[in-house]
Amino acid sequence: MAKSVRYSSCETPVKTLSKTANRNRLCPFQDNFRWKGVKVNEYKTDGDDWSGVARQVLIGASGESTKFHLRYFEIKPGGYSSFETHKHEHVVIGIQGRGRAKLDRRIVEINYLDVLYINPETPHRLYNPYDDPFGFFCIVNARRDRPKSVKGCNLQEV
Amino acid sequence: MAKSVRYSSCETPVKTLSKTANRNRLCPFQDNFRWKGVKVNEYKTDGDDWSGVARQVLIGASGESTKFHLRYFEIKPGGYSSFETHKHEHVVIGIQGRGRAKLDRRIVEINYLDVLYINPETPHRLYNPYDDPFGFFCIVNARRDRPKSVKGCNLQEV
């Protein structure tokens, strides 16, 4: 039963379940970076400042009472997320392949199991300049502000 | 500079840094499941209800303003964490080897990248009955209650 609406990705609202769903639960990992019982969605439902990004919400869409959400994002070769800023932080953990983050004017390489902390208010974009998919966990606060798009960055610049 | 004391593992207080440390930061993954710049500590500094558990705090000990902490735990073959209960949740992600969780009377197998949500108030223990190390991320709320030890469980029972 729908209880409230939160933001599961940076801008995509999803319905969360009531607290009756706040129970012990195992999400087994499956082939091809999927988790049993978890849907694959697009990163956002609108906007043209991103490309080739898929999203799975592992913790946060089933009524869990945690103060954080856990998501898995996968960026196709050549894909990129929005270049944006917000007050909440990101914690990114590389899981599949490798990719990069643009943090304001700094470029950071993200390899397997590297842990990246993105500070509040830092304009940022995750992107994949390589030939294989780039997959990562992203942990965020459950309650968070809506991102603001940052102009003046395109993939020719990163 | 020390600002406050929080609980980085379930019972181990660590000094957190001031907000000047709340900056973009990459922790590169290294050989042998270590992260550059991150110390390896024992799971707890006291108690005799656990064995062979090491802890690394990846997010939460450096003044980050996140509402969550990210830790990596590694349990040696035959090792186990305390059997305990608390009001806060755990999110566990298998990263190295395989292991098990005892959730009240239920036993759950945790393999690579499986995601386990442990509900508030569930008595639980993580343990490793296998021949190789069992490593996992554990995400918790930054502000959380102190665990209570639960009697009546030993490794012969699990």
Interface residues (C-beta under 8 A of the other chain):
Chain A: N22 R23 N24 R25 L26 C27 P28 F29 W35 L58 I59 E64 S65 T66 K67 F68 L70 E89 V91 I93 G94 I95 L103 R106 V108 I110 N111 Y112 L113 D114 V115 L116 Y117 I118 N119 P120 T122 F137 I139 N141 A142 R143
Chain B: N22 R23 N24 R25 L26 C27 P28 F29 W35 L58 I59 E64 S65 T66 K67 F68 L70 E89 V91 I93 G94 I95 L103 R106 V108 I110 N111 Y112 L113 D114 V115 L116 Y117 I118 N119 P120 T122 F137 I139 N141 A142 R143
